[in-house]
Amino acid sequence: MTRIVGFYNFDFLDKVACALFTLDGRLIKANRTFKDWTGGPRKARKGASVFELFPNMPPERYERGLGKRGRFSFRATIDQMRREDFDAQLAFRKIDRRGQELIFLQGTDRSREKEKDAILTRATQLLEMRNRELDMLNRDLTEAYDRVLLSGKLTSVGKMATSMILEMRHPVELIMVNAQMLDDYIRDREATEMLQAIIQAGTQVSKIVEGLRGFSQSDGREAKEVISLQKILADTTKLIRKTFTASKVKLKVPKVDPTIGLECVPTEISQVLLNLLNNAVEAVAGEDNAWTRIEVETEGDKVTISVIDSGDGLPPELADKLMEPFFTTKAAGAGTGTGLGLTIAKKLTESHGGVFTMDTDSENTRFAVTLPKVEIREEPEEKNEG
């Protein structure tokens, strides 16, 4: 038997009908909603019989339910003067109040529940439809990206990504609006989980699109120039040095022969190295004695730039997958990557006639970029004539 204290003060429960009865079914106290349901204060007077208030309720079931289980439920049709008839769910149960056995009634308007159920069903259907539309847009974007990647039309990716951002924004906004409507009507755990899933999916879509925009080129590709590898490394590491310092990861950069040069678009080679260095610092940050180093080796007319970190390396079965668009080994969450960094690095390397590889035999994680080498001749110093 339930012990409930203070039921004489339940007038604040205005969304459900509440009443307190004696064991023989005589009304002791009722809130405003209960009185409205049963015909007003005159009819719902103190001492009124529960069977007088609900004439369609079967006495045998009522007495048997309360006698055996201490509770009884009944669905009744409420006839109100202020509104149309509606179905109500009446739940009776025995309670103990200061050593006295009483019967507490809680009535729920089923028409409101049905209305909420209808809203939930409609909102869920709408969310599913918008999610399907978003999935189709995402697949189209992936297929179009693959086609552009194979053809080498990098400029088209930027225009396509901009267009897709505008197309995706509308269905995502619709999903958010309907999710908010669902949360306003039904505040339960299931609705909250659905909303969080929608937000996470939208965040990941935004990351993918922004990654494509970063991959795209401007209206025209920069012209190639002959530049020393030493300068490219110096400019690149200057950009990311603070990231390594903040992450407490040691960065080792070698001294490079100033005569070793590349005929390239410097910003693109710098982008390749930045992608590798960013991956490295994210992979080992938080580890003890974490480090990342750059190595430079020359052989014939080729120069190989390696980025190695203190991690244990990646298994060989991931070597091919890592080069696929949108594949990432990072865990889901706020720091989740788009899976485009290595794809971009590989494509830019190949556009310079180079080779991009992951060394699966290395003791540590190692990526290598091999490019055609150009020799830079040092200009003789001019003599001072005067």
N, C-alpha and C positions, 0 to 999 in steps of 0.2 A: 504494500500500500504506500502511496506517495504522500510524503509530509510536505505541505505547502503552507507557508506563513505569510499573512498579509494580503489575502485575496479580497479583502474588503476594499482595497485601494486599486482596483484594476480598471477604473474608468478611462485611464489613458490608453487602453488597448482599443482604439477606435476602428482598426481595420478588420478585426475579428469579433464575433459575438461571444461574450463571456458571461457566465451565470453560475451561481452557487445554489445547490439544492440540499435539502435534508435527505436522509436515506429513504424516506417514504415519498420523495419526489415533490416536495413543497419548496417554492422559490424563496430564497433568502435575500439574494442580492444579484443585480444584473447591470451590465454597462449600457451605454446609450445605443450601441449598435444592436444588442440583443432586443432592447425594447422596440426599436424601429422595426426589426424583423417580425416581432410577435404582436404588433398592433398598438404600440404605444404604452405609456406608463399605466393607464387604467387597466389594460388587459394583463400586462406584465407586472402585476402588483405583488406585494409580498404575500406569500402563502398560496399563490396560484399553483395549480397542479401542472406538472410537466406534460401530462397527457392532454390537459386542456390547452396548453400552449402549442403542442404538436399533436393534433388529433389523429394523424395518419401513422404515428409511430406504434408498432405492435408491442403491447405490454409484456407478452410472454418473452419475447426476445430480449427486451430491455432488462427485465428482472433476471433472466437466465444469464445474460452476459455479465451484468454487474455482480451477480451472486457467485459465479464460477471463476471468472477471470478478473473481476474488479474493473472492467471497462466494457463499453458498448459503443458501436458506431452505427450511424443511420443516415441515409441520404434523403433529405426532405425537400419538397417544393415550397418555397417561401412566397406568399402572396402579399406584396407591399402596395400600398396606395400610391406611393410616390414614384414607383417604377414598375416595370413589367415583372412577371413572375421569374424567379431564378432558382437554380438548384443550389442547395447548401449541404455541406458535409458536417454532421453533428457528431462530436466525439465526447462521450461521457466517461469519467473515470473516478474511482473512489480516492479520496484524499484524507489525510489525518491533520486536523487543525486543532492544536492544543488539546490533544487526547480525544477529540470528537470526530467521528466519521461523518464526512459530508461527500457530496457528489459535485464535481466540477465539470462544467460544459464549455467546450470551445467549438464555435461554429465558423466554418470557412466558406466564403462565397465561391462556388465552383465556376461561376461564369467568368470571374476574374482570372482564375487559374487557367481556364480554357483560352482566354484571351492572351494570357502570357505564353501559353504553350504554342498558340498560333503564331505569335510574334517570334518566338524562338525558332520554330520550324521554318518560317519564312526567311528570317535572318540567316539561319544555317544554310538554307538552299542558296541564298544570294551569295554568301561567302564562298560556298563550294564553286558556284559558277564563276565568280571573279578569280578564284584561285586557278581554275582551269584555264581561263583566259590568260592569266599571268604565266602559267606553265607553257602555253602555246607561244607566247611572245618570247619567253626565255629560250625555248627550243629554236625558234626562228633566228634569234640573235646568235645562238651558238653555231647553227648551220651556216649562216651568212658569214660569221667570223672565220670559220674554217675555210670557206671558199675564198675569202679575201686573203687569208694567210697564205694559202697555196699559190695564189696568183701574184702575191707580192705587192698588191695595191694598198699600201699602208695609209695613204691619204683618205681613201674611201672609208676606212674604219672609223675615223674621227667623225665624218659626216653621218655615217650610219649610227654611231653611238649616240650622237646628239638627237637624231630623229627617234631612236628607240627610247631615250630618256623621256621625251615628251609623250610617247605612246604609253609607256609604262606608268607614268605619273597618274594618269586618270584612273585606271583600274585600281591602283594601290590606294588612292584617296577614297574611292568608293568602298573598298574593303575596310579602311579605317573608320569611315563614317558609320557603316553598318555594324561594325564591331562595337563602336561606342554606344549605338542604339541598343544593341543586345545587352551591353553591360549596364545601361541605365534601367532597363526593365527587369533583368534577372541578375542579381548580384550573387553568383555562386562560384564555386571553385572551377567548374567546367568552363564557364564563360571567361573567367580570368585567364585560364590556360590557353584557350583559343586566341584571345587577344594577344598574349605574349608570343605565341607561335607566329601570328601574322606579322607582328613587329619585327621579329627575328628574320623572317623570310624577306620582308621588305628591305631590311638593312643589308642582307647579303646580296640582293639584286642590285642595290645602289653601289656596293663595292665592286661587283663584276663590271658594271657599266663604266664606273670611273676608271677601272683598270684598262678597259678598252680605249677610253679617251686618252689615257696616258701613253698607250701604245701607238696611237695615231700620230701622224705627222701634220705639220702645218700645211699651208697652201703649196709650198714647194720644199723639196729636200735641200738641206744645206750642201754646199759644194765641198768636195774632199780637199784636204790640204795635207802637206807633209809636216808632221809635228813629232817632236821627240816623245818617246814613251815616258821618259822621266817627268816631263811636264804634265802629261795626262794623269799619271799616278799622283803627282803632287796636288793637282787641282781637285782630283776626285776624293782623295783622303782628307783634304781640307774641309770638304762638304760634310763628311760623315764622322769626323774626329770627335765631335761633341757627343754623338750618339754612343760611341764606344766608351767614352769617359763616364757618361751617365750610367751606362749599364755595367761599369766596372769590368770591362773586357779589354785586355791588352791587345793593341793593334801593332803588328810588326811590318814595316815597309822597308824593302831593300834599297840600297843605292844602285842605280841603273846607269850603265854606260851611256853618256849623253849622245853618242853617235847612233844609238839604236832608235830608229824612227818608224812611223807608220804613215801610210797614205790613207787617210780616213776622214770621217766626219767626227771631230773630237767629242762633241756632245753625245754622240751615239755610243762610242766606245766607253765614255765615262758612265753612261746609263747602264751598260752591261756590267761594269765593275760595281757600280752602286747597288744594283739588284743582288749581286752575289754577296757583297759585304753586308747588306741589310739582312739577308737570309742567315748569314753566319752569326751576326751579333744576336739576332732573335733566337737562334738555335741554342746558343751556349750561355746566354745571359742567366745569371743566378747560380751557375756552377762555380765550384772552387777552382781558382787558378785558371779561369777561362781565358782563351787567347784566340786570335785570328792573325794569320800572316799571309803576305803576298810574296810569291816567288816568281822570278823571271829567268827563263832559260832560252838560249838561242841555239838553233841547229840549221846550218845552211842559210837559206833565205827565209826561214820561219822564226818567229818568236812566240813562246808560250808563256802566258800569264796565268798563274794558278792562285786560287783563293782557297786556303786551307783553314779549318777551325779545329778546336780541341774536342769536338764531338766524336762519337764512335763510328761515324760514317752511316751510310744508308745501305740497306740490303740490295743485291743486284736486281731482284725482281721489281724494284721501284725505279730503276734507271730509265726505262722507256716511259713509264707513267708520269714521271716528273716533268717530262717535256710536253705532255698533253695540256691543252688549254683547260683552265679551271680546276686542275687537279692540285690538291694541297694536302700536306701531312699535318697541318696545324689543327689543333682541336677547335671545335665550334665555340663561339663566344665573341666577346668584344674585340679580341685581337685576331680573329680569323682572317687569313689572307684570301686573295681572289684566285690564286692559282695561275696567275699570268706572268709572274716575275721571270721564271726560267724560260718560258716560251718566248717572251720578248727578248731576253738576252740571246737565246739561240738564233732567233730570226735576224737580229741586228748583226750578230757575228757572221752569219752566212752571207748577209748582204755585202760584207766587206771581203768576201772570198775566204773566210776563215772557217774553223771547225770548233764547235762547242761540245765539250764532253764532261761526263761525270765519272770519276775514277772509282770504280767499285772495288779495286784491289788495294786502295790506300788504307792505312791503319786509321786515319782520321778522315773526316768529310772533306773531299777535295773536288773542286770544279776547275776546269782548264779551258782557256780560250787561246787558240792558236791562230795567228794572223800572219800575212806576208810582211816581211821585214824590209825596211828601207834604210839605207845607210845615209846618215847626215854628216856631211863634211864640215869641219870647223873652218870658218872663214879666218884667214890670217889677219892679225892685228895690223892696222895701217900705221906706217911710220910717221912720227911727228917731224915735219920738215922745219919747224922753226921754233 
